[in-house]
Amino acid sequence: MASDRLTVNLDGLTDFANQLETIRSGMDSARSWMNEFSGELGGPDVDDAISNFESHWRDGRGRVDKNCEQLIAMANQAVEAIRKADNDLRDQLRTDGEA
């Protein structure tokens, strides 16, 4: 009965980790993008608003970045551990089958 088995989409979990890394890179690029256009997007009020936003978002971005980094590590470790368990079980079954 298939419903009594634990299954994990390892490729999906790997894709999830890769997507999180893309998000981390994108957030880092957004910071430099904001700084690139300083003085070109409007008057001093616009520059101040962008600078204020970037300054406050930096704290939040740091937390999001750290959380993404930890999730990436956990996803990759889970995939590695499950693949190792699968391989160990396969090897044990082969050894038992040859005996």
Long-range contacts (C-beta under 8 A, 24 or more apart in sequence): 8-78, 8-82, 10-79, 10-82, 10-83, 13-75, 13-78, 13-79, 14-75, 14-76, 14-79, 16-75, 17-71, 17-72, 17-75, 17-76, 17-79, 20-68, 20-71, 20-72, 20-75, 21-68, 21-72, 23-68, 24-65, 24-68, 24-69, 24-72, 27-61, 27-64, 27-65, 28-65, 31-58, 31-61
